[in-house]
Amino acid sequence: MSHEKQKLIDVSHTVEHGMITYKGLPAPIICDFLSREASKDIYEDGTSFHIGHIDMVANTGTYLDAPFHRFEDGKDLSDLDLSSLANLDAVVINVGVDVREITDEHLSHVDVKGKAVLIRTDWSTHWATDQYFENFPYLHASAAEYLRDNGAELVGIDSHNIDDTRGASRPVHTILLGADIPIVEHMTRLNILPESGFKFFAVPVKVKGMGTFPVRAFGLLA
């Protein structure tokens, strides 16, 4: 592996046929639109192509929420400036594996101004198990308010949801997306990233009229 490739740390899950990201939402269906075998009838001998087809909801795998996900008049995916999604100075805040409700006290020791703030809980070790969906760590409203008031540019978490889903309210989504701060959920391998001194990228497809889409999230080490 080259030195350059070692600098890129992938922190996103692989999207696979039949995987469940969120209970109650359908799994992606990944199949052929044009198979290689069928393409042989179209092209000359020795030439074949594959065209894939995917049917999925936007909340699949590691995905980014834009303000439109929560607010009708918020920015959708096509409205987001690349500067809010790519080449961001970043920090990882390791809250520990025993913390379920993450408050402002867990974050207040870190300067988050102008940063992509990635909350490490290591809950992603339960990915693809029933435990992943139950009793997962989440942010309290006070943590979201701290991140907003102190100038965070983007917030990510390696858990099932950045909000407590036991009730019907979603204060963290409301606070962050209301301040035009994108959210990245279902991250993984945050333990491989340093606490600071790296750049973060999480760029979705530029789709009009949608507020959520999977991303290839990664850190670029200096």
LUMTIBA-514891 format. One record per residue (C-alpha): x, y, z. Coordinates in steps of 0.1 Angstrom, whole numbers, padded with zeros to 4 digits, always signed. Each point is the difference from the previous one (the first is absolute). Layout:
BEGIN
XYZ ...
END
This chain:
BEGIN
+0000+0000+0000 +0014+0034-0010 +0007+0028+0025 -0028+0021-0016 -0026-0027+0004 +0009-0005+0037 -0011+0036+0006 -0036-0007-0010 -0021-0016+0028 -0035-0012-0011 -0026+0004+0028 -0031-0011-0019 -0019-0033-0002 -0002-0019-0032 -0035+0000-0016 -0010-0035-0008 -0031-0018-0014 -0025-0008+0028 +0018+0019+0028 -0021+0017+0027 +0011+0035+0011 -0031+0010+0019 -0027-0024+0011 -0033+0009-0018 +0018+0012-0031 +0004-0023-0030 +0034-0016-0008 +0017+0010-0033 -0006-0022-0030 +0031-0002-0021 -0003-0018-0033 +0008+0001-0037 -0016+0024-0024 +0022-0013-0028 +0020-0031+0008 +0034-0007-0016 -0015-0031-0016 -0029+0020-0015 +0024+0028-0012 +0018-0025-0022 -0030+0002-0024 +0005+0037-0004 +0038+0004-0003 +0026-0017-0022 +0018-0032+0011 +0022+0005+0030 -0018+0032+0012 -0025-0001+0028 -0014+0025+0026 -0019-0001+0032 -0027+0026+0009 -0012-0004+0036 -0034+0009+0015 -0005+0009+0036 -0033+0007+0018 +0004+0014+0035 -0012+0026+0024 +0023+0030+0006 +0007-0010+0036 +0022-0030-0009 +0035-0007+0012 +0021+0029+0011 -0020+0031-0010 -0001+0038+0002 -0030+0020+0011 -0005+0034-0015 -0023+0026+0015 -0028-0010-0025 -0002-0033+0018 -0015+0018+0030 -0013+0033-0014 -0021+0005-0031 +0018+0033-0009 +0034-0013+0010 +0029-0006-0024 -0003-0032-0019 +0030-0021-0012 +0005+0021-0031 +0001+0032+0020 +0028-0011+0023 +0033+0017-0008 +0029-0023-0004 +0019+0020+0026 -0025-0013+0026 +0007-0036-0009 +0036-0004-0012 +0035+0008+0012 -0013+0010+0035 +0023+0003+0029 -0012-0027+0024 +0002-0014+0035 -0011-0033+0015 -0015+0001+0035 +0002-0034+0017 -0028+0000+0026 +0007-0036+0011 -0020-0032-0005 -0020+0003+0032 -0017+0033-0007 -0035-0001-0014 -0012+0036+0002 +0027+0024-0012 -0003+0035+0014 +0018+0033-0004 +0023-0011+0029 +0014-0028-0022 +0010+0025-0027 +0009+0033+0018 +0037-0008+0002 +0004+0001-0038 +0002+0030-0022 -0026-0008-0027 -0001+0034-0018 +0003-0005-0038 +0003-0038+0004 -0016-0032-0011 -0007-0015+0034 -0001-0038+0000 -0015-0016+0031 +0017-0034+0007 -0020-0025+0020 +0012-0032-0016 -0036-0011-0003 +0007-0009-0036 +0016-0032+0013 -0036-0012+0003 -0008+0007-0037 -0021-0027-0017 -0012-0014+0033 -0032+0004+0019 +0018+0018+0028 +0009+0029-0024 -0036+0012+0001 -0005-0001+0038 +0013+0022+0028 +0024+0018-0022 +0019+0032+0009 -0015+0034-0011 +0004+0037+0005 -0020+0019+0026 -0014+0034-0012 +0027+0017+0021 +0027-0015-0020 -0016+0011-0033 -0004+0035+0014 +0037+0001+0010 +0010-0011-0034 -0022+0026-0017 +0010+0028+0023 +0037-0007-0003 +0001-0001-0037 +0002-0037-0011 -0001-0004-0038 -0013-0036-0001 -0008-0026+0026 +0004-0038-0004 -0006-0030+0022 +0008-0037-0002 -0033-0010+0015 -0035-0009-0012 -0014+0035+0004 +0013+0033+0012 -0034+0004+0018 -0017-0020+0027 -0027-0018-0019 -0020-0012+0029 -0023+0030-0004 -0015+0018-0029 +0021+0032+0002 +0034+0004-0017 +0016+0030+0018 +0036-0006-0013 -0011-0002-0036 -0021+0031+0005 +0028+0020+0017 +0028-0010-0024 -0018+0000-0033 -0018+0032+0010 +0034+0016+0002 +0011-0015-0034 +0023-0025+0016 +0000-0032-0020 -0002-0033+0020 +0017-0033-0009 -0014-0031+0016 +0010-0037+0001 +0037+0006-0002 +0026-0026+0008 +0037-0005+0008 +0003+0034+0017 +0026-0017+0023 +0025+0000-0029 -0001+0038-0004 +0021+0023+0022 -0017+0024+0024 +0010+0030-0022 +0022+0011-0028 -0018-0015-0029 -0025+0009-0027 -0035-0015-0003 -0021-0006-0031 -0037-0012-0003 -0014+0010-0034 -0034-0014-0012 -0013+0001-0035 -0013+0034-0011 -0038-0008+0000 -0027+0026-0002 -0029-0004+0024 +0016-0025+0024 +0014+0006+0034 +0019-0033+0007 +0024-0022-0020 +0027-0025+0006 +0036+0012+0000 +0035-0014-0003 +0013+0017+0032 +0037+0001+0006 +0028+0017+0018 +0031+0014-0016 +0030-0001+0023 +0027+0027-0003 
END
